[in-house]
Amino acid sequence: MTTPTTPRAEIDIFRELRKLDDRVQQVSQLLDASARLFEDHYSESFRDYKGNFSWPYGIGPIEPIWPDYPEFKTSRIVSPLTNALCGWSIGNHLQPTVGTPPKLREVTAEIADKLAGLPSERLRSSTFQADDEVFLHAQVLRFLAWRSRWKGDMFAFVFDRVHQIATKPNSSLHPFFLYYCILALEEVRMPTANIADTVLELCRISEKVQRAKVTNSFSSILELFRVATALANAVEKLATLVDVNFRMPDVASELKKFTAASALCVDEIAAVIRTIRKGGRRPTIPSLEPIVEACINQAGIILDALPKQIIQITPVEERNGWKLVPETTEQVLRTVAERMRTKFVWYSDDLRQQLHTQILSQVSYAASADGSRLDIGALAYSLAGALRIGAINVTHPLARKALALIFEHQKLGRWRDVQPMSRSKQGFVHVPSNLEIANALLGILVRNPPLAVDVSLKQIDEVMDWVAGTVNTVGDYQGWCNEQDYSPQRIDFWVTAQVVQFLVNYRETRIRLTTRWALEQAGLVTVPSNAVPTRWDDLSPTDPEKPYVEQVKNKLKDKLALPFERTKTLTASSVLLFGPPGTSKTSLMEALANRLRWEFLQISPADFLSAGGDQVEARASLIFEILKRAKNLVVLFDEVDEFLIDREASGRMEGIFRFMTTSMLPKLQSLRSKRTLIFGIATNYKERLDKAITRLGRVDYDWPVLPPDFTSRLILVNIFDRDLTDNEARDLAANTPFFSYLELKRVVRERTTLGTLDPWTIVRHPTASPEAYGNRPRSEEEFELLLTTQITDSVFQGASDETKKRVTTQLRELHERPTGEAVFEKAMDDKIVAIADDLEAGGSTRKAK
C-alpha cells in the first residue's frame, strides 16, 4: 500500500534532487575536462605541460628503474602500464558517459595493439619480478581483456602471472595487490564463463534435437518447437557475446545468420502445428540438425581463439584435431566448456580464506585496545575483493560492519589509518592511494546495492569534495597528481585516470542512493532484478502464430534489450502495451528487468492518488521528477488510463482527472527523452487513451499483448500437464479461446483434480470474455486484433457446443454493429464473418468471399 507523502517530505525530496543535479553537473564538468586532457595529449597538442610519470605509490629515496619503451614515446607516456590504465579509463568510462571523441577511441585500440604485440620480456625486467609488483601486470591484463586482445605472448604472460598469484597458497601479499589481480581476472572470467555456458546450452539443445526426431508424435513436435526457440535464443546470445567481448566479426556475422535461420525454423514448426491441428496431411518437419552443427562449429572457433591456459587444451587433444575447428566434435566442445566452467580454478580457497580472515582481523583491531594495527586500506581492498569472488556474502553482518568501519574512519574524504603495502630493501615504501580506496568502495556500492542502504550521501560527498578540491590547473588543462608527492603545478596521467574511474562510479552511486531514498520517501519501492516474479528465460511467448520477429517478447528483446546489451546505451526507452486483463503485460516488463539486471518499479493509480485527489498533479510531478534522474530501472505504469484519457472523448471524466492528460503527456515525453531508464504503459483499454500517447515522441513502440493463440495454448497445456494425450491437449486448446495464461493454467489444474474438460466452468476475470472486451465504444480495432489471434478457420476442430455457441453469437452481434462490418472485412478478408455463418449453419456450408 502506498504511503502518503507529507508536504515536508516533498520539500526534502525536491531539495535532495536539486543537490543531486548540482553534483551530476560538477562530475560532468570534470569528466569533460579529463576527456579534453587525454584527447589533446594523445594528439600531441600539449603546450607548457609539466608532467611526472614516476611511480605513483612510492615514498622513499629510490624508485624503480623503468625500462625504455620506444613504442610508446610518440604518445608521450613511456610506460605501457600507465597507458593501460589510461586506456581502460577513457575507453570504459568516458565513452558511455560524455561521448569519447573519435581520437580517443582510436587511441585505446592503438594502445591495446601495441601492448598485445610487445614481447613478454619487456615486462620481465628486474623492476617487475617481486610479487608485490603484480598489480602492474594485472592492469595490463585488465586492459587487454577489455579490449579483446586475447592472443599473443604478452597476454599469456600477464595472465599466467596474475593467475599464479590468485591461486598461490598462503600468499602474504597485501590485499591491495590481490584486489588488482581479482579485477583483472574478472575481466577475463566473465566473458569466458558466459561463452562456456552458451556452448553447453548448444550441446544440450543438440541432444534434444536428437531425441525429438526419434518419434513423430504431436507432443514431440511441440517439444521440437520449444527446442527451436531455445536454439534461436542461445545462438543470439552467443552472437552478442562475440560482438561485445571478442574481435571476431566473421564469426559474429555467421552466428547472426544462424539466429535468423533458427527463427525461421520456429516459424516453420509453428506452421506444422497449425496444419496438424486442422487434421490435414502432416507436412515435412524442418530439421534443426544443420543449424546446430554449424553453430557448434562456430563455437569451436570461438573457444579456439581463447588462450590455451583458460580452455586447458592438452597436447593429446591438439594432436587429435582440436585446431581443425570445422572437424571439432560436439563431445570435445562439451568437454572443454565443462572444464572451463567447473574445473578451472580462478581463485584458490586459500585466497578466499585470506580475504575473509583479513576482514575479520581488521574489524577485530578496530574493536580492540590495539587500534594501531587497524589498516583501513587493507580492510577496504579485502572487502571489495571478497565480495567480487564470493568469499563473503553481501548480506553477511561482517560485510556491513566492515563497510561501516571504513566510512567511520573517513575524515574529510580521506583515510589516515592506512599502513604501507610493502617495503623494499632499499627503503622504498609502497603506500596505497586514498583515491583507490574510494574507487574500491564505490565499486562495492555499484555492484552490491543492498550495502548502499547503509551509506549516507554525506559520506561519499566528502570524498567527492576532496577530489574536486585537489584538481590542478596546468596551462589550459585540468588534472590530478600523486597525493604522496603532491605538486600544484603537475598533472599525473595515472592518477587522473583513477579520478575518471572515481567520478563515473561516484555519479552512478550518488544517483542510485538519492533516487532510491526519494522513491522510498514517496512511498514507492523498487524490486531487485533477481526478485521479480517472472524470469526472462521462463517467459513463454503467447503469440507463436505470428512470425518469430513479430512476437511481442522478441520485439521487446530486439528493440529494447539487445541494443543496450551490445552498446550500453538505450536506442529506445518506452512502450505501450495494451490488451485484455491477464495477458502478461506486467510479466513482460518484469522479465525485461530480469534480463537487463535492472530494478523494477510498478506504479499504479493509487500511487498518484495517495496524497488525495486535490494533490494528484503535485504527486505526479514529484514522481516524474524522481524518475527523470533514475538510471537502470524498468518502470511499469499500470492501468493509469484515467490520467491519460482521450481529451476529445464525449462524456470523459471531470473533476480531478479533467486536466491530467494535458499534464501527463509532457512528463512522459521528458522521461522518454532522458534515455536512462525504460518505462512501459500497460492498459486494458487502449481506446480510452488520448491519441497523442501513440504519437512519436511520447512512446517509442505501441504493441498489443493478447491472450495465448491456439499454438501457444497447445504448448502451454502440454507444459502444464505432460500426461495429457494429443487429443486431450487439442480439445483443451480448442475450447479456451480468449483465456489468459493463468486461466488456462487453472483449467488444466481443475481438469487434473476434478476430471472435467469443460473450461467454461471456471470463474474467469469479469472483463476477459469477448462480450465484455468487444462491446466497448471505439474498441473495434482492438477487438479486431484480439479476434485475429483467437479465431481462425480451423480453431473449432474439436470445440464443444458451448464454445461454438458463445463465440458465434458474439461474432454475429459484433458484425452487425454499424462499424463492425467494415472493420472485420478489412481484418481477415471476411474470414471472421464466414466462420460465424458456417458455425450458425452447423458447419454444413461455407461462405466464400
N, C-alpha and C positions, 0 to 999 in steps of 0.2 A: 504494500500500500504506500502510495506517495505521501511523503511528509510535507506539509505546507511550509513554505519559506517565509520567514518573518521579514518585515521591511529592513530591519537591522542586518539580517543575514544577507539580503540582496545588496545592501550598500557595501558590506565586506567583500562579497564576491566581485562586484564591479571594481572595487579598489585593487584587489589582487590581480584581476585581469589586466588592469592598466599597468601594474608593476611588471607583469609578465611581458606585455608589449614593449616596455622600455628595455627589459633585459634582452629580449629577442633582437631588438633593433641594435643594441650595443654589440651583441655577438656578431650580427651580420656585418656591421661596420669593420670589426676586427678581422673577420674572415675575408672580406673584400680586400682589406689591406694586405693580408697574408697572400692571397691569390696574386695580387699585383707584384708583391715582392718576389715570389717564385717565378712568375712568368717573365719578369724583366731580367731576373738573374740568369735563367736558362736561355734567355735571348741575348745574354752578354751585353746588356744595355745599362749596367750599373754605372753610376757616377759617384765619386767620393765615398766608396764603400770601405768600411773598416771592419772586416770580419775576422773571426778567430775560429779555426776548425780544430782546436785542441780537444783532448779527452774531456768529455762533458761531465764526468763524475769525480774527478780527482782533486785531492788536496795533498800537496807534498812537493818535494824538491825535484823528483824525477818522474817524468811522464813517459808512457810507452813510445817507442820509436815507430812511427807509422811507415809502412812500406811505400814505395813510389808506385803510383798508378797513372801512367801516362794516358791510359784510355779515357780517364775522366778529367783530364786537365782542361779540355775545351769547355767543360761545364763549370769550371772554377771551384768545384768541390772535389778535392783529390781523393777522398775516402769513399769507396763503394758502399761502406756501411752507412755513412751519412746519407748517401744517395738513396740507399734502400729505404731508410726511414722517411726521407723527404718524399720519395716517390709514392710510398704507401699512403702517406698522409694526404698529399694533394690529389692523388687519384681516388682513394677510397672515401675521402671525406668531403673535399671541396666539390667534386663533380656532382653529387646528387643534391648539393645544398645551394651553392652560389653559382654553379654552372662553370665548370673548369674550362678555361679558354682552350681552343684547339691546340695551341702551342704546348700547353701542359699535358694534354692527352698524348701528344706525340712524344713528349719528353719522358713520360712514365714508361711508355713502350720501349723507347731507346735505352733508358737506364736498365730495364729488365733484360733486354737483349744483351747488353754489354756485360751485366753481372752473370747471366747464364752462360755466356761464352768464355768467361775467364777460366783459365786452368786452376784447379783447386790448390795448386802450390802457392798461388797468390795469397791465400788465407791460411797457409800452413807455416807462416813465419813464427819466430820465437815470441812475437808480440801476442799471438793468439793461442798459444799452446796450453796455458793454465786453464783449469776447469772454470774459473770464475770469469773468463772472457767468452764463455759460450753464448752469452746473450747477444753478442755481436753476430755470431753465426746464426742465431735464432732470428735476428732481424732480417738478415739476408734471405733465410728460408721463408719467412713470413711474406716477404715481398714477392719472391719468385713464385710461390704457390698462388698468391692472389692474382698475379699476372699470368698464371697458367704456363709458366716455364718449367715444365716437369722433366724435361730431358737435359742431359749434359752432365759433365763431370762435376761442375760446381754444385748443382742441385743435389747430386748424390752425396757429395762430401758434407755439405752443411746439414742435410737430413740425417746422415749417419751420426754426425757429431752431436746434434741435438737429441736424437732418439736415444743415443747411448746414455746421455745424462738422465733422461726421463725414465729409463729402465734400469739404471745403475742401482744396485742395492746399497743401502746405508750411505747415501750421498750426504756430505757435510756442507754442501753449498748453502748460501744464504737464500731464503725464499725469493728474493728479487730475481736471481738467475733462473730458478726453477719456474717462476711465473712467466718469464720471457720464453722459456722452452715450451711451456704449455700454450701460450699464444700462437707460437709458430706451428706447433703440431696440430692444433685445432684448425688452422687454415688449410692443412693438408688432409686431416682426418675427415672433416665433414663432407666435402665433395666425394671423397673416395668411398666413404660409408654409404652415401646415397647411391652411388654407382653400383656398389655391391648389392644393396637392397633391390635395386631395379633389375639387375641381372638375375638375381634369384627369383624375382617375380616372373620374369620372362621364362625361366626354366620351369616354374610351377605351371604357368599357362600352357607351355608346350606339353606337359604331362596331361593336362586337362583336355587338350585338343586330341591327344592320342586316345584317351578314354572315351571322348564324346563320339568318335567315329566307330566304336565297337557296336553300338546299337543305333537304329534309325527311328526310335520311338519319339513320340511328340515331346515327352518330358526331356529327352536327351537333346532335342533341338532347342528347347527353352534354355537348357544348360549351356549349349553352344552359343546362344545369344549373349548370355552373361559373360562367357569366356571372351567372345569377340569384343565386348565392351571393355572388359578388363585389359585386353591386349591394346586397344586403342589408347587407353589411359596410360599404360605402362610405357608404350613407345613414345608418347608425347612427353612424359616425364623425363625419359632418357634424352630426348632431343633438347629439352630445356636445360638439363644439367650440362650437356655438351656445349650448348650456347653460352651458358653463364660461366662455367668453370674450366673449359678446355678450349684451346685454339685448334679446333678440328672442323672447319667449315664444310668440308666434303661429307664427313660423317653426319653432321647436323642436317645437311640438306637431304641426304638419303633417308634419315630417320623421319624427317617431316613427310617425305613421300610415303613411307610405310604407315605413318599415322593416318594419312588420307586413305590409303588402301584399307587399313583396319576399319576406319569409319564406314567405308563403302561396304565392307563385309557385314557390319552391323545392320546397315540398311537392307542388304540383300537377304539376310536371315530373317529380319522382321517381315519382309515381303513373303518369304516362305511360310512363316507362321500364319500370316493373313490368308494365304492360299489354302493351307491345310484346314483352317478353321471353317472355310466355306464348304469343305467336303470335296474340294477339287482334287485334280491329279497332283500328286506330290512332285514338285519341281526338284531340280538338282540343287543340293545344298552347297554353297561356296566353301572352298577349302581354306582353312587358316594356316595350313602347314607351310606353304611357301613364304608367307609373311613372317611367321615365327622363325623359320630357318634363316631368312635374310636378316632379321633383327638380331638374332643370336650371333651371326657373323659380324655385324656391326658392333655388337657389344664386345666381341673378341678384339676388334681393332682398338676399341677404347681401352680395354684392360691392357693390351699390349703397349699402349702409349704411356702407361703409368710406370713409375720407377720400379725396377725389379725388387727393390727392398720391400715395397708395400705389397705387391702381389705375390712375392716369395716363390717365384718360378724356380724349380730345381733344374739342375743340369739334365736329368733324365727327361723331364717334360720338354725342355728346349730341344733335345735330340729327337723327341717323338713328334715334333712338328708344331710346337706352340707358336712359333714365329710365323708359320704358314696359316695366317688368320682365317682365310676362307675355308680351310680344311679343319679348323678347330671344331671339336665335337662339343655337344651340349654338356656332356659329363665333365669335360675339362673345365669349361666355364663355371659350372656349378661348384666344382672342387675349389677353384681359385676364389670365387666370390665368397663361398662359405669360410674359406681360410682368412680372407681379408676381414670378414665381418666378425668372426668369433675367435680366431686363433691368433691374430696379430696383436701383440701386446704393445699398446701405445704408452701406457704408464704402468710402472711396477706397483705392486702392493706396498712395497717399502716407501715409494714416493707418496702414495695416498696416506699412509700411516704417518709419515714425516710431517706432512702439511697439517693433518689433524692434530698431531701432538704439539706442533708449534703454536697452533691457535690456542689449545688448552693451556699450554705453558705461559703464553703471553697474558692470557686472561687471568691466570693464577698470580702472575707477577703483579698485575695491576691491583689485585685484591690483597696482596701481602704487604708486609712492612718493608720488604726489599724492592721497592718500586724502581730502583735504579736499573734493574735488569730488564725493565719493560722496553721493548723496541717496537714502536708503533709501525715503522716501516715493515718489519718482519711480519707483524700481525696483519697488516693490510694486504701484502702480497700473498701470504699464506691463505687468507680468507678468499681472495679473488681466485687463486689457483685451485683451491679445494672445491669451490662452487662450480668451476668450469668442468672439472673431471669427475664430479660426483663424490668426492671424498667426504663431503658434509652436505646435508640436505638444507635447502633454503629455509625450511620451516623449523629447523633444529634450534632450540633455545641458545645453543652455543654460538650459532651464526649471528643471531640478533644481538647477543651480548657483545660479541666481538665488534660488530659494526657500531654499536652504541659507544664502546670504548674509544674507537678510532676518532669519532666525531667529538667525544668528550675532551680529548686531548688536543683538539684543533684550536689554535688561537689566532684569530685574525687571518684565517685562510692558510695557516702553515702548521707544521708539526715539528716541535723542537725535540721531542723524545725519540730521536732517530739515531740508531747506532751505525757505525761503519759496516759496510758489507764485507770488506776484506782488506788486508794489508799485505803489501809486498815486502820482500827482504830489504829493498832499498828505502823503505819508509814511506812508500806511496800508499795513500789511504783512499779506498773507494767509499763514497758516501752517496746514498740514493737521493734523487731529486724530489723535493716536495711535490713538484708538478706531476711526477709519475705516480706518486701515492694517490694524488687526486684522480688521475686517469684510471688507476686500478679501482678506486671506489666508485667512480661513475660507471665504469664497466660493469660492476656488480649491480648497480641500481638499474641500468638499462636492460640487463639480461634477466634480472630477478625482481619483477615488480612487487611481489609481496614484501620484500625487505624495504622497499622505498617508503612504505607506510610509516616506518619508524624514524624517518629522516625529516627534519624540518627544513623549510625553504631557507631559513636564516643561515643554516649550517653550510649549504652549498653556495649560497650567495656570498658568503665571506671569502670562499676560495676564489670565486669569480672576481670579486673586488680586488683581491691581491693580484690576480693575473692581470687585470686591466690596469692596475696601478703600477705595474713593473714594465710596461711596454716601453721600448726605446725608440726614439726617432733619430735616424741617421740619414742626413740629407733629405731625400724625398721619400724615404722608406720607413716602415714601422716593423718591429720585430722584437724578439726577446733574446737574452743571453743567459749563460750559465749562472745560476744563483750562487754557486760555490766560488766563482771567480767573476763577480759582477762588475761590469763597467757600463755606465750610461751611454757610452759612445760606441757600443759594439752590438752587432746582431749575430747570433749564432744560429745557423740553419737547423742543426739538430734540435735545439731547444724550441725554436719556432715551430718546427714540425710537430713536436709534442704538444705545443699550445693549440695547434689546429685540431688535434685529436680531442683535447680537453674541451675546446669551445663547442664542437659539434655534440659531444656527449653531454655537456652541461645544458645546451639548449634542449636536447631531447628529454633529459631528466627533468629540467625545470618545467617544460610543457606538460610532461606526464604528471608530475606532482601537483601542479596548480590545477589542471583540468580535472584530475580525479577528485581533489579536495572540493573544487567548485561544484562538480556534479553531485557529490555526497551532500554538500550543504544545500543543494537544490532538491534533494530527495531522490536522486537518480543513482542507480547502482549498475556498474558495468560487470559483465561476466567474463572471466578469462577464457581464452580460446579453447583450452582443454577441458572446460567445464560446461560448454554448451551442450544441450541435449542431442544435437544432430552433428555427427562427424561427416566430413565430406565424402570419405570412402564408403560410408554406409548409405548415402543418399541415392535412392533408386530413381531413374528418370520415369516420369509419368506419361510421357508422350513419345514413345519409340516408333509410333506410326508416322511421325514426321522424320525428315532426313536428319541424320545424326547431328549435323552442324546447326540445325534449327531447333533442336531440343533445348528447353529453357535452361537446364543445368549446364549444358555445353556452351550456350550463349553467355551465361554468367561467367563461365571459366574463360572463354575466348576473349570477351570484351573487357572484363574487369580484373580477373585474377592473373592470367598469363602475362599481360603487359607489365604488371608490377613485378612479377617474379623474375622477368627477364631483364628489366631495366631499372627497377627500384623507383619508378615513377608511375603515377596514375595517368593514363590517357583518357579515361572516363571514370566518373565517380558517383553516378546516380542511376537509379532505375525505378520505374513504376511497375509494380506487379499487381494485376487485377484478376479476379475470378471468384467463383463461389467459395463459401467457407470450407475450411478443412482441406485445401488443396496444396498445402505445404509451402505457402508463401513465407511464413516465418522460418520454417525449416531450411529453406533455400538460403536465407540471409545468415542463419546460424552456421550452416555448413560452409558458407563463404568465409566467415570469420575464422572457423576452424582451419580451413585450408591456408589462409594467409597468416595464421597465428596472431591474429589481432583480437582485441577485446570486443565484446558485443554489447550493445545497448538497445533496449526496446523502449520506445516512447509511445504512450497511449493517450487518448483524450484526457484521462484522469490526471496525467502529469501536467497538462496545461491548465486544468481547472482546479488544481489543489489549493490555490490561494483564494478561490471564489470566482464567480462569474464576472464580477466587475474588474478583476485583476488579470483576466486571461491574456490580454495584449501584453501587459508588462511581464507576465510569466513567460510567454512565448519569446519575447525579446531577450530575457535572461537566458533561456535555454539555448537559443541560437548564438548568443554572444559567447557562451562557453564552447559550443560545438565548433565555432569558427576557428578556435585556437587548438582544438584537439587534433591528435595525429594517431595513425594506425588504429583506427576504430571503425567498426561496422555498426551503423545506426539503422534501426528499422522504425519508421513512423507507421504505427499500426492502427488502421481504421480511424484515421483522422479526417474523414470525409467532411464533417461539419465545419472544419476550418479551411477547407478548400472547395467549398460548394460553388456550383456554377452561378456566377453573378447575373446571368441573363435568364435563369430558370424562373418560371412563374411559380408563385407560392413558396419561394425559398424562405428559409428561416429569418426571422427578425431578431431583435434584442442583441444579446452578447455576441452572436455569430455574424451579425449583419455585415461588418466591415473586416472580418478576419481574412477572407480570401485576398483582398487587396493588400493586407498587411503581410500575409504569409508568402506570397509569390516572390517578392524581392529577397526575402530571407532565404528561401530555397535557392534562388539564383546565386546569391552571395556565397552560400555554403558550397554549392557545386563548383564555383569558380576557384575556391581555395585549393582543391585537389589534394587535400591532406587526409581525408577520410572518405569512406564510401557510405552512402545512405540510400535506403530503399523506402518507397512509399507503398504500403500494402492496403488494398481496398477490395471490398466485395461489390462495390457499386461504382464502376468507372463512369457511368453515365451521369452520376451526380457531380463529378468533379468539373471545375472550370476548365474550359478548353485551353487556357494558357498554360496549364500544367504540362501538357504534352508538347508544347511549343519548344523548339530548340532554344536552349539556354536555361530552361527550368530543370529538366531531367535529360539524361543522355539517351536512355532507352525506355521503351514502353512495351511491356511483354505480358500476354495473357498467361495465367497459370490455372490450368483446368483440371478436372478430375482425371484419374488414370484412364487412358484409352483402352480399347479392347486388348491389344497386345500386352500392354502393361498390366492389365488385370490378370491375364493368364499367367504372366511371370510372377506377379505378387502372390497370387493364390498358391502357386507352386512353392514359393518361398515360405508362406505361412503354414502350409501343410504338405509335406513332401509325400505323404501316404495316399494322397488323392489319385484316383485314376485319371487318364487323359480325358475321358468323357465327363467325369465329375468336375474337373477343372474348367472345361469348356462351358458346362452348364452354369457354373457359378459366375464365370466371366460374362456370359450372355445375359444373365439375369440381374446384373448390377450396373447398368449404365447410370451415370451421374453420381455414383458412390465415391466418396472420398477415400483416401488411403486408410484412415482409421476406421471408417465404416466398413470397408471391405475386410479389414482385419477382424472386426467384430463378427462379421458374417461367417468367416471361416472358423473362428473360435466357437461360435454357437452351433455351427453345423457339427463340429467335432464333439461338443459336450452334449448337445440335445438330439443329434441325429437328423436335423432338418436341413433341407436345401433351399427353403423359401427365404430369400433375403429381405422380403418386404415386411417380415415380422419384427425386425429390429427397430428400435427407436432411433431416428435419424435427426440430424440438425434441422430445425424448423424451416430454414431458408435454403436447404440443399436440393429440394425437389425441383424438377423442371418447371412445374406450375409456379412456384414461388420465385424462381430465378428469371423466368421469361416474362411474366406479367407485370413488368415494371415500365413506367414511362421511359421512352428513349433507350430501351435496352436491346433493340433488335440486333445491333452489331455485335454486342457481347454474346447474345444468345446464339447468333449465327456461328460464332467461334466455338461455343460450347457444343452445338449440335454436330459440327464437322468432326469433332473428336470422339463423340459418343455414338453417333448414328451413321452406319454405313449400310450398303445394300445386302450385307450378309450378317449383320450383328445379331439377328434374331434366330440364327441357326441354333435350335435347342432352347430358345427362350420360352418361359412359361406364359400361359394366357394372361396372367395378372400383369406381367411386364408389358406384353403387347398392348393390353387394354390401356394401361396408364400412359404409355408413351404415344400411342396412336391418337388418343383423344386430345392430348396436349398439342401434338403436331398439327392436327386439323384446326384446332382453335387458334393457334398462332398464325397459321397460314391465312386464315380468313380475316385477320386484323388488317386495317387499312394499309399499313406499311409493311405488313409481314410478307405478302406475296412477292413484292419486288426484291426484298432482301434475300429471301430463301432461293428464289430463282437465280439470282446473281451468285449465290454462295456455291451451289453444287449442280448447276445445270438442271435444276428441277428434280434432283435425285431425292431430296427430302420429301417433296410432295408426292413423288412416285412411291416412296416407301409407305407413306401414310395411306395412299389409295390401295396399295397392294395388301397392307395389313387389314384394312377395313373390309376388303373383299375376301379375306381369309387366305390370301396368298395364292389364289387360283389364277389371277391375272396380273399382268404387269402393265403399267402405264409407261409407254415410251415417249420420249420427248419428240 
